[in-house]
Amino acid sequence: MLKTFEIGRLPIKSWASEVEEDALKQAENLSNLEQAFSHIALMADVHVGFGMPIGGVLATKNYIIPNAVGVDIGCGVIAARTDVLVCDAKEDKIRNVVNEVHKTIPLGFKKHREPIYWKKFNSPPKSTIILNEIENASYQLGTLGGGNHFMSMESGSDGYIWIMVHSGSRNFGYMVANHYNNIAKSQQDNLELKDLAGFSLDSELGRQYLEDMNYCLDFAKENRRRLLNSFYTIFSKHFDTDKLDDIIECHHNYAALENHYGEEVVVHRKGAINAELGKLGIIPGSMGTSSYIVEGLGNEESFKSSSHGAGRIMSRNEANKNIDRASHREVMKGIVYIESKNLDESPMAYKDIEEVMDNQVDLVKKKVKLFPMGVVKG
């Protein structure tokens, strides 16, 4: 369902049913960047972000923009199919898993009591911002974080239970993003484009940001793998299981050097996943709606990308003000979870995942439909 807006220097191509005014203005700013390449792509889950829309894809020539990656560098999802049939899922077992995860895996701002070993802690970039955060990160590896981060047990349309984890680079990404974004902004004179300030890849700062960002991506990937292993260890105490199959993972906040339209460009995906031809990915809905395992179709118009989820229709503050608890409980009926005081992650705060998927049939192909049975929210 591709629409094109001609409101800036470059075209804006959108797969969303509607694009809110503020998000479209941010896309227009992207299109007016001197370094922007070909066009701007807005995914079906697009909504306003900081500087750049979430669900936006930007390609640039020899230029990298910290705010076009975002503050949670490497945020993404990992999912794996278990060997347990959905028909063997009993509510008491699901509840036992949810309760034990809450008790044993650090959530939100919690950390491990002892540092966790990771070989790449011994070979970090020679960057002050990374080196200063290493010790703290060693206590955060294998922790979930807060916000929209979650762990879930899902009923798969293939008949098997899947487990899924959504998390990122913890404080590493936040510190790196803010550090470089502040430097870039201090060098940008154009006030309208100040939140899209960046660095040439030929510059020392550009090379250093890219190196630090990639280190955050590695940390985020390792973090999700450890969370998945911890989650599965708990799952295996309550279900008769021997192994995980079909482990799939993807980042959705990152930048990478790629070839598009015959040229090497820096593709910034802020709330979007790589959907190159044949590549498997994960598109989560919400804590109360379906998610999808997908296969990329390699559509060049989206820079071989797709949505990273359903996308918000309410900010966190709006959700907490406008969603009543009775309505939230109704949409969550039949799903095992521990209710929190905030409703910012209620399914009612998100777009309809089915509409989002219908809008991007030319970007990804559905492989497995998942529906939450038990959810742990960060």
N, C-alpha and C positions, 0 to 999 in steps of 0.2 A: 504494500500500500504506500508507494513512494510519492511524496509531494516535494516540489522544489520551490524555494523562496529566492527571489532575486532582489535582495534588499541591501546587500553590501558589495564589496569588491569581488568576492567569489560567490558562486551559488551555494545555497544551503539545502541539502537533501535530507528529508525527514521521513521516517517510517512510523511516526506517532500519529494517533488519531487526532490529537490536538497538542499544540505546543503553547504552554503558558507564556504570557507576554514577557515576563522577566527572563525566562529561559531563551526565548527567541532573540531578545536584545543581546544576551550574552553570546549567542551564536553569531549575530551580526558583528559583534566586536571581534570574534574569532576570524570571521571572513575578511575583516579589514586589516588584519595583521599583514605586514609586508612579507613575512616569511611563510605565510600559509600557502599550501599547495593544493591546486585543483579545485577542491570544494570542501565544505564542512558537512559531516554526516551526523545526524541525530537519530539515535536508536528509538525503538518503540516505547521504551520506559523513560524517556527524557524528562527531566525536571530541573528546576533552578539549583545551582550550586554556588560555590565561591569562585568568581571569576569566569569559570567555564561551566556549562550545564553538565550535570551528572547524566550519563547516557549520551555523552558527546564524544566524537572521534575527530581528531585534528591531525593532519599531516603537515609537516614543515620541512623546509629545505635547510639543513645544516644548523638547526636551532632547536633548543630544548627548553621547555617551560615548566617549572616546578608546580605551578598552580593548575596546569593542565593534566598533571598526574594525580595531585591531591595530597591530603595530609595522611591518609592511611595507605602508604605505598605498599603495593603487593597484596592488598586485600583481595581475597578470592575464596574459592570453594573447593573442597575435596569431597568426593563421594565414592562409595564402594558397595558393591553388591555382596551381601552375605550368602551363605548356603542354607539359610533358614527360610522356609516357606511362609508366606503371609498367613496361611491358614493355621500355622502353629503359634501365631502371635496372640498371647493372652494378656488381658489388660493388667493383671496383677504383676506379670513379668515386666511389662513395659514400665509400669509405675516404679517397680523396684530399681530398674536401670536409671530412670530419671532422678529418683531420690539419691542413689549412690553417686551419680555424676555430680549433683549439687554438693555433696558432702566431700568429695575427694579431688575434683579438678578445680583449680583456682578460676573464679569467674569475676568479671568486672575489673575492679582495681586490685584484686587479690593477686599475690605472687606465691611462688614456692618459698619454703623456709630455707632451703639450701640451694646454692647455685647449680645449674644444670650444664653438663659438658656438651659442647658442640665443637667439632674440629675447626670450624671457620672462625671461632672466637680467637684462635691463635694466628690467624692471617687476615686481619681486617685491613681495609684501606687506610692509608696514612692520612687520616682526616680527623681533625680535632673533634668534630661533632660526633663521629662514630666512636672514637677512642674514649671520649667522656661518657658514653652511654653503654659501653660494653658490660661493665659490672652489673648495672641495673638489668640489662637485657638477659643476662645469665640466670636471673631469677624469674624472668617472664616467659622463657622458652617453654612451650607446651601449656600456655594459659590462654583462656578464651578471649578476654576483653569484654567490652560492653557494647552499648548501642544496638545495632542490628546484627551483631554476631550471635551465632547459635550453633547448637548441635542437635541433630534430630534422627529419629528412626522413622523410616518412610516405607509405606506400602507401595511396592512397584507393580506396574501393569504387567510385568513379566512374571509375576507370581512370587517374587522374592522380597525379603526385607532388605532395604538399603540403609546405610548409615551415612550421614552427611555432616560436614563441619564448614562453617563460614567464619573466617577470622583473617587477621592481617599481620602487620609487622610490629604491632604493639607500640611502645613509645619510640622505638627506633625511627619508624616512618614519620611520626609526628614531628620529632626533633629535626630530622633531615629536611623535611618539607618546609617547615617554618624558617629554618636557618637560611636556606638558599632562596626562598621566596622573598624574604626580607632584603637580602642583598640585591636581588634582581630588581625589586621595586625601587630601591634607592638609586638605581641607575636609569630608571625609566622616567622621561619627562612628560610623556603623553598621559594626562590624568585619566582619560577614558579607558586607556589600555594598560593602566598601571598594574591591575591584577593579572595581566597576561605577560608580565615581564619575564624575560628568559635570558639565555646565554647562547652564544655561538658555540658549536661543538669544537671549533678550533681554539677556543679560549681555555685557559687553565680552569676557570670556574665551571665551564660547560663540561669539560672532561671529568672534573672532580665530582660534580653533581651526578653525572651518568654512572660513575664508579660507585658512589655511595648509594644511589638508587638501586643499582643491581645487587649490592650487598643486602639491602633491605628486602629485595625480592627473594633472595636466597633464604634469609631469616624467616620471612613469612611462609615460604614453602615448607621449611623444616618445622615451623611452629604448627602448621596444619597437620603435617604427617604425624607429629608426636601426639597431637590432640586426637587424631583418628585412632592411633594405636591404643591410647589410654581409654578412649571411648569403647573400642572393640574389646579390650580386656575386661571391662565392666560388663559389656553386653554378653560376653562368653560365659560369665558366671551364672547367668540367668536363662540362657538359651543354649541348646545343644548345637554347637557350631564348631567347625574345624578350620575354616579359612575364609578370607575375603577374596572376591574375584572382581575383575573389571574396575580397578582403581582409576578414577578420572580426576584430574585437577586442572584448575585454570585461575590465573590472575585476572582481575578486572580494574586495577588502578596501576598503570605503568606506561612507560614509553619504550619503544624498540625501533631499531633500524630495520627497515623492510623495503622491498622493491614494489612500487606501484606505478602503473602506467609507464613502465620502462625507466623509472628513476629511483634512486635510493633516497628515501625520506625518513624522517623521524615520526612514527605514528604514536600519538598520545591517545590512550584509551582511558577515559575517566568514567568508570561505571559502564564498561563495555568489555566483551570478551573477544578473543581471536576466533574467527569462524572461517578459517581457510578451508579449502575443499578437503573433506574427509576427517577433519579434526573434531574429536569429541569434546564437548563442553557441558557445563551445568548452568541452568537458569533457574534459580530458586524463586518461588512466589512470595510467600510470607509464612508466618508461624501457623497459619490456619488454612492455607490454600495450596494448590498443587505446585510442583516444581517439575522440571524436565531435564532429562539427559538428551542432548541434541548432537547432531552432526553438522558441521559447517558446510556451506555450499559454495564458499569462495567468491562471493559477490564483490566485484571490484568497486562498485559504487558506494559500498559501506566501508571501503578499505578492508574488506574481508573481516568484518566485525558483526556482532549482534548485541542485543540487550544483555545486561548482566543480571536482570531480575524483573520484577513487576514495575518498580518505580513508585515513588511516593506521590500521593495526591494531597497529603497534609504534612506540614512540618511537625516536628516532635511536639512543640508547644501547642500547635493547633489540635493535634490528636489528643493530648492530655486534657485540653479544655473542652473539646467537642464530642468525644466518644464517651458514652456512658457505659458503666461496667456491666449492666444487664445485657446490653446489645453485644458487647465484646464476648461475654460468656456464651451467648447464643451461637455466635459464629464459630466459637472454639469447642462446641459440644462434641464429645466423642474423642477429643485429643487430650492426651495426658500431658499436663504441664503444671508448674508451680506459679501461681499468679503473683505478679509483682505489683507494686503500688502505682507504677506508671503504665499508661496504655499507649505509649508512643510507637510500639511495635505491633499494635493490633492489626489484624488483616484489613480492617476498615480504613487504615491510614494509607493503603496501597491501591494501585490500579488493578484492574481485572487482569490476572495473568493470562487468561484464555484470549482476551482481546489483544494483549501484547503479542502473544504467540501467533495469532491470526495475521497480525500486521507485518510479521517478518518471515512469512513462508518462503520468500525468495532469498533469505539469509541463512536459515538453518532448517534442518529436517528433524522432527521429533523421533526419538528412539525409544525412550522409556518415560512414562508418566509416573510421577511419585506423589504420594499424598501422606502428610504427616500423621503419625500415630502417637509419637511422644517427642516433646520438644524441650530443650534446655536453652533458655535465653540468657545471654551475658548481662 
